[in-house]
Amino acid sequence: MRSFVVAAWELGRCRRRDLHEVRAETAEHAISAIVVARGTHAVYEAWPSHEPQNNLRITFARRAE
């Protein structure tokens, strides 16, 4: 397991990011752990604690109907 920092912020709201430290196998798993606790309509970015230049960004949004 590695230590990741996950930043989360809601779409269309202020750009204040909530930072979370998560232990996971991959950045995708770290983001998934926060999505389950927080909800899906947001932007998530994760990076290894000691390698901030290696980041992954995922956006979850409602589908337009």
Chimera marker file (.cmm) of the C-alpha trace (Angstrom):
<marker_set name="trace">
<marker id="1" x="0.000" y="0.000" z="0.000" r="1" g="1" b="0" radius="0.5"/>
<marker id="2" x="1.117" y="3.507" z="-0.788" r="1" g="1" b="0" radius="0.5"/>
<marker id="3" x="0.119" y="6.823" z="0.693" r="1" g="1" b="0" radius="0.5"/>
<marker id="4" x="-1.845" y="9.169" z="-1.598" r="1" g="1" b="0" radius="0.5"/>
<marker id="5" x="-3.186" y="12.680" z="-1.192" r="1" g="1" b="0" radius="0.5"/>
<marker id="6" x="-6.673" y="13.081" z="-2.672" r="1" g="1" b="0" radius="0.5"/>
<marker id="7" x="-8.080" y="16.556" z="-3.380" r="1" g="1" b="0" radius="0.5"/>
<marker id="8" x="-11.841" y="16.855" z="-3.846" r="1" g="1" b="0" radius="0.5"/>
<marker id="9" x="-14.062" y="19.782" z="-4.750" r="1" g="1" b="0" radius="0.5"/>
<marker id="10" x="-17.627" y="20.139" z="-5.978" r="1" g="1" b="0" radius="0.5"/>
<marker id="11" x="-18.380" y="21.090" z="-9.563" r="1" g="1" b="0" radius="0.5"/>
<marker id="12" x="-19.603" y="24.645" z="-10.052" r="1" g="1" b="0" radius="0.5"/>
<marker id="13" x="-18.745" y="25.721" z="-6.519" r="1" g="1" b="0" radius="0.5"/>
<marker id="14" x="-15.830" y="27.616" z="-5.034" r="1" g="1" b="0" radius="0.5"/>
<marker id="15" x="-12.454" y="26.134" z="-5.816" r="1" g="1" b="0" radius="0.5"/>
<marker id="16" x="-11.709" y="25.226" z="-2.180" r="1" g="1" b="0" radius="0.5"/>
<marker id="17" x="-10.304" y="21.714" z="-2.164" r="1" g="1" b="0" radius="0.5"/>
<marker id="18" x="-10.702" y="19.250" z="0.661" r="1" g="1" b="0" radius="0.5"/>
<marker id="19" x="-7.496" y="17.252" z="1.068" r="1" g="1" b="0" radius="0.5"/>
<marker id="20" x="-7.507" y="13.670" z="2.315" r="1" g="1" b="0" radius="0.5"/>
<marker id="21" x="-4.603" y="11.298" z="2.957" r="1" g="1" b="0" radius="0.5"/>
<marker id="22" x="-5.448" y="7.735" z="1.880" r="1" g="1" b="0" radius="0.5"/>
<marker id="23" x="-3.514" y="4.470" z="1.852" r="1" g="1" b="0" radius="0.5"/>
<marker id="24" x="-4.252" y="2.506" z="-1.323" r="1" g="1" b="0" radius="0.5"/>
<marker id="25" x="-2.676" y="0.393" z="-4.057" r="1" g="1" b="0" radius="0.5"/>
<marker id="26" x="-3.272" y="2.949" z="-6.836" r="1" g="1" b="0" radius="0.5"/>
<marker id="27" x="-4.443" y="6.537" z="-7.318" r="1" g="1" b="0" radius="0.5"/>
<marker id="28" x="-7.716" y="5.173" z="-8.724" r="1" g="1" b="0" radius="0.5"/>
<marker id="29" x="-8.314" y="3.161" z="-5.541" r="1" g="1" b="0" radius="0.5"/>
<marker id="30" x="-7.516" y="6.214" z="-3.393" r="1" g="1" b="0" radius="0.5"/>
<marker id="31" x="-10.069" y="8.311" z="-5.300" r="1" g="1" b="0" radius="0.5"/>
<marker id="32" x="-12.646" y="5.518" z="-5.072" r="1" g="1" b="0" radius="0.5"/>
<marker id="33" x="-12.305" y="5.471" z="-1.280" r="1" g="1" b="0" radius="0.5"/>
<marker id="34" x="-13.133" y="9.195" z="-1.109" r="1" g="1" b="0" radius="0.5"/>
<marker id="35" x="-15.967" y="8.975" z="-3.683" r="1" g="1" b="0" radius="0.5"/>
<marker id="36" x="-17.717" y="6.349" z="-1.552" r="1" g="1" b="0" radius="0.5"/>
<marker id="37" x="-17.536" y="8.597" z="1.520" r="1" g="1" b="0" radius="0.5"/>
<marker id="38" x="-18.261" y="11.921" z="-0.192" r="1" g="1" b="0" radius="0.5"/>
<marker id="39" x="-20.441" y="11.422" z="-3.244" r="1" g="1" b="0" radius="0.5"/>
<marker id="40" x="-19.856" y="11.361" z="-6.954" r="1" g="1" b="0" radius="0.5"/>
<marker id="41" x="-20.622" y="14.850" z="-8.328" r="1" g="1" b="0" radius="0.5"/>
<marker id="42" x="-17.193" y="16.389" z="-7.912" r="1" g="1" b="0" radius="0.5"/>
<marker id="43" x="-13.656" y="16.653" z="-9.241" r="1" g="1" b="0" radius="0.5"/>
<marker id="44" x="-11.048" y="14.396" z="-7.657" r="1" g="1" b="0" radius="0.5"/>
<marker id="45" x="-7.296" y="14.570" z="-8.028" r="1" g="1" b="0" radius="0.5"/>
<marker id="46" x="-4.832" y="12.127" z="-6.446" r="1" g="1" b="0" radius="0.5"/>
<marker id="47" x="-1.061" y="11.905" z="-6.230" r="1" g="1" b="0" radius="0.5"/>
<marker id="48" x="1.464" y="9.873" z="-4.250" r="1" g="1" b="0" radius="0.5"/>
<marker id="49" x="2.374" y="11.717" z="-1.042" r="1" g="1" b="0" radius="0.5"/>
<marker id="50" x="6.036" y="11.938" z="-2.017" r="1" g="1" b="0" radius="0.5"/>
<marker id="51" x="5.529" y="12.504" z="-5.771" r="1" g="1" b="0" radius="0.5"/>
<marker id="52" x="3.104" y="15.425" z="-6.285" r="1" g="1" b="0" radius="0.5"/>
<marker id="53" x="4.059" y="15.713" z="-9.960" r="1" g="1" b="0" radius="0.5"/>
<marker id="54" x="2.479" y="12.281" z="-10.683" r="1" g="1" b="0" radius="0.5"/>
<marker id="55" x="-1.176" y="13.165" z="-10.405" r="1" g="1" b="0" radius="0.5"/>
<marker id="56" x="-4.411" y="11.691" z="-11.718" r="1" g="1" b="0" radius="0.5"/>
<marker id="57" x="-7.557" y="13.782" z="-12.193" r="1" g="1" b="0" radius="0.5"/>
<marker id="58" x="-11.065" y="12.329" z="-12.460" r="1" g="1" b="0" radius="0.5"/>
<marker id="59" x="-14.308" y="14.297" z="-12.834" r="1" g="1" b="0" radius="0.5"/>
<marker id="60" x="-17.662" y="12.798" z="-11.882" r="1" g="1" b="0" radius="0.5"/>
<marker id="61" x="-20.701" y="14.731" z="-13.090" r="1" g="1" b="0" radius="0.5"/>
<marker id="62" x="-24.385" y="14.171" z="-13.650" r="1" g="1" b="0" radius="0.5"/>
<marker id="63" x="-25.223" y="13.138" z="-17.156" r="1" g="1" b="0" radius="0.5"/>
<marker id="64" x="-27.155" y="15.760" z="-19.144" r="1" g="1" b="0" radius="0.5"/>
<marker id="65" x="-30.704" y="14.611" z="-19.767" r="1" g="1" b="0" radius="0.5"/>
<link id1="1" id2="2" r="1" g="1" b="0" radius="0.2"/>
<link id1="2" id2="3" r="1" g="1" b="0" radius="0.2"/>
<link id1="3" id2="4" r="1" g="1" b="0" radius="0.2"/>
<link id1="4" id2="5" r="1" g="1" b="0" radius="0.2"/>
<link id1="5" id2="6" r="1" g="1" b="0" radius="0.2"/>
<link id1="6" id2="7" r="1" g="1" b="0" radius="0.2"/>
<link id1="7" id2="8" r="1" g="1" b="0" radius="0.2"/>
<link id1="8" id2="9" r="1" g="1" b="0" radius="0.2"/>
<link id1="9" id2="10" r="1" g="1" b="0" radius="0.2"/>
<link id1="10" id2="11" r="1" g="1" b="0" radius="0.2"/>
<link id1="11" id2="12" r="1" g="1" b="0" radius="0.2"/>
<link id1="12" id2="13" r="1" g="1" b="0" radius="0.2"/>
<link id1="13" id2="14" r="1" g="1" b="0" radius="0.2"/>
<link id1="14" id2="15" r="1" g="1" b="0" radius="0.2"/>
<link id1="15" id2="16" r="1" g="1" b="0" radius="0.2"/>
<link id1="16" id2="17" r="1" g="1" b="0" radius="0.2"/>
<link id1="17" id2="18" r="1" g="1" b="0" radius="0.2"/>
<link id1="18" id2="19" r="1" g="1" b="0" radius="0.2"/>
<link id1="19" id2="20" r="1" g="1" b="0" radius="0.2"/>
<link id1="20" id2="21" r="1" g="1" b="0" radius="0.2"/>
<link id1="21" id2="22" r="1" g="1" b="0" radius="0.2"/>
<link id1="22" id2="23" r="1" g="1" b="0" radius="0.2"/>
<link id1="23" id2="24" r="1" g="1" b="0" radius="0.2"/>
<link id1="24" id2="25" r="1" g="1" b="0" radius="0.2"/>
<link id1="25" id2="26" r="1" g="1" b="0" radius="0.2"/>
<link id1="26" id2="27" r="1" g="1" b="0" radius="0.2"/>
<link id1="27" id2="28" r="1" g="1" b="0" radius="0.2"/>
<link id1="28" id2="29" r="1" g="1" b="0" radius="0.2"/>
<link id1="29" id2="30" r="1" g="1" b="0" radius="0.2"/>
<link id1="30" id2="31" r="1" g="1" b="0" radius="0.2"/>
<link id1="31" id2="32" r="1" g="1" b="0" radius="0.2"/>
<link id1="32" id2="33" r="1" g="1" b="0" radius="0.2"/>
<link id1="33" id2="34" r="1" g="1" b="0" radius="0.2"/>
<link id1="34" id2="35" r="1" g="1" b="0" radius="0.2"/>
<link id1="35" id2="36" r="1" g="1" b="0" radius="0.2"/>
<link id1="36" id2="37" r="1" g="1" b="0" radius="0.2"/>
<link id1="37" id2="38" r="1" g="1" b="0" radius="0.2"/>
<link id1="38" id2="39" r="1" g="1" b="0" radius="0.2"/>
<link id1="39" id2="40" r="1" g="1" b="0" radius="0.2"/>
<link id1="40" id2="41" r="1" g="1" b="0" radius="0.2"/>
<link id1="41" id2="42" r="1" g="1" b="0" radius="0.2"/>
<link id1="42" id2="43" r="1" g="1" b="0" radius="0.2"/>
<link id1="43" id2="44" r="1" g="1" b="0" radius="0.2"/>
<link id1="44" id2="45" r="1" g="1" b="0" radius="0.2"/>
<link id1="45" id2="46" r="1" g="1" b="0" radius="0.2"/>
<link id1="46" id2="47" r="1" g="1" b="0" radius="0.2"/>
<link id1="47" id2="48" r="1" g="1" b="0" radius="0.2"/>
<link id1="48" id2="49" r="1" g="1" b="0" radius="0.2"/>
<link id1="49" id2="50" r="1" g="1" b="0" radius="0.2"/>
<link id1="50" id2="51" r="1" g="1" b="0" radius="0.2"/>
<link id1="51" id2="52" r="1" g="1" b="0" radius="0.2"/>
<link id1="52" id2="53" r="1" g="1" b="0" radius="0.2"/>
<link id1="53" id2="54" r="1" g="1" b="0" radius="0.2"/>
<link id1="54" id2="55" r="1" g="1" b="0" radius="0.2"/>
<link id1="55" id2="56" r="1" g="1" b="0" radius="0.2"/>
<link id1="56" id2="57" r="1" g="1" b="0" radius="0.2"/>
<link id1="57" id2="58" r="1" g="1" b="0" radius="0.2"/>
<link id1="58" id2="59" r="1" g="1" b="0" radius="0.2"/>
<link id1="59" id2="60" r="1" g="1" b="0" radius="0.2"/>
<link id1="60" id2="61" r="1" g="1" b="0" radius="0.2"/>
<link id1="61" id2="62" r="1" g="1" b="0" radius="0.2"/>
<link id1="62" id2="63" r="1" g="1" b="0" radius="0.2"/>
<link id1="63" id2="64" r="1" g="1" b="0" radius="0.2"/>
<link id1="64" id2="65" r="1" g="1" b="0" radius="0.2"/>
</marker_set>
